[in-house]
Amino acid sequence: MVCKAAVKAGASDIHIKVGHPPMIRINGSIQPIKGAPVVNNEVASRMARGLMNPKQVETFKRSPDIDLAHEVPGLARFRVNVFRQRGSVGMVLRTIPTKVMTLDELGMPTAIKRLAREQRGLILVTGTTGSGKSTTMAGIIEEINRTYPHHILTIEDPVEFTFKDRKSIVNQREMGADSADFENALRAALRQDPDVILIGELRDQTTMEIALSAAETGHLVLGTLHTLNAPEAINRIVDFFEPHHQHQIRHQLASILRGVVSQRLVPKAGGGRVAAIEIMLNTGIITECIEDPSRTKEIIDQLARGTAQYGTQTFDQSLYWHYQAGRITLDDALKFSGNPDDLQLRLSGIASDEWVEPK
């Protein structure tokens, strides 16, 4: 009943905490489900057990938290984290639509569709928790699935969006159920004849090393990172490694990185949310900025300059275009901007160059 009420209300997340009614997040704000009773410890524990299989129940007895997936047929899938807090059980369920939306349905810039046509290398989707990374990544995978006769292999914890085979065949491996851990699943993936490998999250040095190796040896590798923008994604990857390896990693990354898509969800004027998108494509000048740590800070300016020629764009450009189209308010455009003073000047018509949205 809680899941049904949350999906009906358009919630992105469900929070279960003892002493409170079930809470849901709608358009970024948390509120109680109307008329729902307060949850006690017995109810919370029973709800958690109802989401788990016997193996997961045993795992949770030995662990402070556990990730899993839950599906309500005909309604939605949920990514679930069950945890303990102050002697009681709590949980958060993230709603995952059963339908995978295409890049066109998501209204994504055409540069992202061009990225999906890459045959090898590394593509990153970055953003904070709840910024829509998984939805965008699923859209890229679906674009490949509908376009090429490939073998797509996903390695996730847990599996989120589920794909139907179209031109491609798609195998989805879930940690805990289908493999012990990311490292073993990734090493095995290279023996499973994949064309495309999706890694749910690039979380440590070992995972990153295998991903870079797979991208170097002719595979297209896609992964997510929790970073705010493209330059931060570069620095985060480099920081996974010891200082004496970082120069080599920068050169390796410069040669195999195809692009970085970063996003933030911004409140939409009149309700809902819209994605502000930053797109970095690995052009010649960007390659130089990746290789030279003193020039990584130049990336944002280069993305703004490359809009007409390459289709790259910055967050501030995306916010500018959303505001000009009436999709977001001025306050929210400035709130989510990386450089609000500069954006304010542009919105006032004071700028040395014009930002024209790519078609």
N, C-alpha and C positions, 0 to 999 in steps of 0.2 A: 504493500500500500504506500509506503514511504517513497519508494522508487517511482511508482506511478504518478504520485502527486508532484514529485520533483520534475519529472519529464514534462508533465502537463503544464507546469508553471514556467518551463523553459530554463530550468536551473542548470548551471554548469557543475556544481558540486553539492554533495550532501554531507553534513556534519552530524555525527551522533556522539553526544556527550552526556554522561550521567548527570542528572539534576536539571536538565534542560529538555525542551521538546526538540525533535529533529529540526535542524537548521539547514537552509539551502542558500546557495549563492546565486543571485540573479543580477546580471550586468555588473558584476564586481562587488555587489553589496550582499552581506549575509543577513538573513531574516528567518524567523521561525515559520514552519508550515502552519497555516491557520487551522486552529482547532485540534492540533495534534497534542496528545498527552505528554507529560514529562517522562523521560526515560529513566528507569532505575537500573541498578547494576545487573540484576537478573535479566532484565529485558535486553540490555546491551550485550551481555554475554551470549544470550540465546540468539540474538540477531547475528553476531559475529560467527558463531558456530554454524549457523544456517547458510553462510556464504562459503564455508570451507569444506573441502573433502577430508577424509580421515587422515591422510598424510599431512595436510596443512594444519589440522587440529593438533597433531603431535608436534609439528614444527613450532607452532605458536606457544606451546607449553614450555619450550626450551628457549624461546627468543622473545625479546621485548616488543618486536613488531614483525609484520609480515605483509608482503605485497601479493596480491592475487587479482584475478579477473572474475567477474560475475556477469552472467547474461540473463536477462529476463526476455524470453522469446516474444517476438512481436513488439517489444518496447525499446530496449537499448542494451548495450553492454556498459559495464562499469569497471573502471580501474580502481581497486580498493586497497587502502592501507589500514590495517588493524593494528592497534598499539595499546600499550598500558600507560595510564597516567594517574598518579595519586591513588593507586590501589584499585582502580576500576578500568574497564575496557572502553576504549573509544575507537572511532573509525571515521575515515573520510572516503567517500565514493565520488570519483570523477565520471561524469556522464560521457559516454562515447557513442555517437549516433551509429545505428546499424548500417546506414548508407554512407559509402565513401563518396564525398563530393569531389568533382573534377576541379582542376585549376580554373577553368572557365566559370563554373558554378560558384567558386569562391571569389571570383573577381580579381584573380591574381594578375600582376603585370606579365606581359608576354615574355619578358626576359627570363622568368622562372620556367616557362614552358620550353624555352630554348635550352635551359640548363638540363631539363629532363631528357633532352635528346643526346646528351653526352654519352659516349660509349665506354669511357674509362676515366679514372681519376676520383677525386674526393669532393663531395658536396656537403655542406654543413647547413643545418637550420638551427638558429639560436634564438634565445629569448628567456625571460624569466618563467617561473612556474605559472601555468595558466595563461600563457600568451598565445596559445594556439599552434605551438610547434608541431604537435602530433597531427593536427588536422592538415597543415600545409605539407608535412612530409608524406602523409597518406595521399594527398592530391598529386604529388610528384610521382609516387609509386604507381598510382592509378593511370597517370599519363603514359608511363613506360609500359604498363600492363596492356593498355589499349593500342599501343603503337608498334611494339616490337615483339618478335617471337623469342623471348628471353626466358631464362630461369632466374626468378627473383627469390632470394632467400632472406627472410627477416629473422633477427635474433632480438627478442624483446623480454622485458621483465616488468609486468606481464604483457602478453599479446593484447594490443588495443584494437585498432581497426582490423577487421577481417576482410580479405580480398577474394573475389571470385576469379578463377582463371579466365582470361580473355585471350589475347594473342600470346601472352606469356603464361607460364605455369608459376604459381606462387606457393612456396613452402614457408610456413611460419613456425618458428621454434620458440617455446616459452621456457624461461629459466625455472628450474625446479621440477617442471613436468616433463620437458623434453631434453633438457641438458642440465648438468650440475651447476655450471657457471658460464659467464660470458667468455672467459679465456678459452675454455675447452670447446665451447660452441663455435667460436671464431676460428680456432685452429682446424676444427673439423669441417667448417664451411669451405675452406680452400680445397677440400677433397670431394666436394659435392657438386662440382661443375657449375658454379653460379656465374651468371653474367652481372648480376646486381646483388649487392649485399647491403641490407639495411640494419644498422646497429642502433638499438633503441636509445642508448646514451653512451657517449664516449667519456668514460668516467675516470680513467687512470692511465698511467704510462703504458702498461702492458696492452690494454685495449687499443690505445692509440698506435702503438708500434705495429700491431697486427693489421690495423686498418690502413696505415700508411703503406705497409708491405703489400697488402691486397690491391690497393689502388695503383701501386707501382707496377704490379705484375699483370695489368690489363683488365682489372675488374672496375666496375663503377661502384663506389662505396658511398653510402649516405649515412649520416649520423647527426645526432643533436648534441648541443652544448648549452649549458646555462650561462650565457653571457649576454651583455646588453647590446653589443654591436659587433661589426666585423673586425675592427682593430683589436678589440678585447678578445675575440675568438682566436686570433693569431697568437696573441700573448699568452692566452690560457694554454694552448697546445704546446707552445715552446716551454712554458713553465712546468709542464709535466716531467721534463727531462733535466738531468744534471747540467750545470753550467758548461762543462767541457763538451757536451753533446749539442748544445743549443744552436751553434753556428751551422752544424750539419743538418739539424732538423729544419732550420729556416730554408736552407737550399732545397731540401727534399720537399717541403711543403710548397715552396714557390713553383716547383716543377709539376706537382700533381693536383694541387687545389684548383678546382674548376670554378667554384663560387661559394659565397656565403649569403644566406637569406636570414635576416634578423627581423623580428617583428614584436610589436606591442599592440595590445587591444585597447582602443580608445573609446570612451562613451560616445555614442552616436546621438546627434541632435534629434530629439523626439523619441529616444528609446533604443535599446540594443547597443551593440558595439561594432566597431569597424577596425580592421587591421591597418596599422601604419607599418609600412614595409621598407626596410633598407636592403638593397641588393648590391653585392660586390661580385664582379666577374673578374677573373684573373687575366687582365690585359697586361701588355708589356710593362707599363708604368707601375701597375699594382705588383707585378712580380718583383720589381726593384724595391718597392716599399716593404714587401714581405722579407726579402733577403737581408735588408739593411735595417737593424733595429732602431736606428736613429731616424728612419724615414717612415716607420709604421704610423706615426701620428699624422702623416700627410694623406692617409687613405681616404678619410672623409671628404676632403677637398677634391680629391681625384674622382670620387664617385659622383659628386655634383657636376664636375666638368664633363664626365663621360656619358651623361644622360642621352644626348642627341645621337651620339655615335654608337654607343654600346648598349644603352638601356639600363645603365646603372643608376642608382638613386640613393639619397640619404633619408634618414628619418624626417629631417626637417622639410625636405622637398615633399615627401609623402603627406606630412601634416598640412603643408601649404596647399597642396592640391585638394585634399579633403575639405579644408576650410573654404577654399574658393568655390567648391561645388556645393557648399551648404551642408555637408555631412557631419561636421563637428563644429563646436563653438570655438570662439576665439580663446576663451579661458583654457579649454582643454588642449587646444593647439599649442599654447605657450607652456602649459603644465607638463606636457609630454615631450617638449622640445629639448634637444641637446644644447642648443644655443638660443634661448628665448629672446635675448636682446636683438640678435641678428634677425630672427624670424619676425619679430615685431616691426623692425624697419622694413622688411620685405612686404609684409602685409599692409604697411602704410604707403607702399609704392616707392620706397627709397631703396634702390639697389642698382649696382653697376651692371648687372646682367639679369636676363629674364629666365625664370624657371618654367619651361614648357613641358607639360606632362607627355611622356612617350606614349605612342599609340600601341 
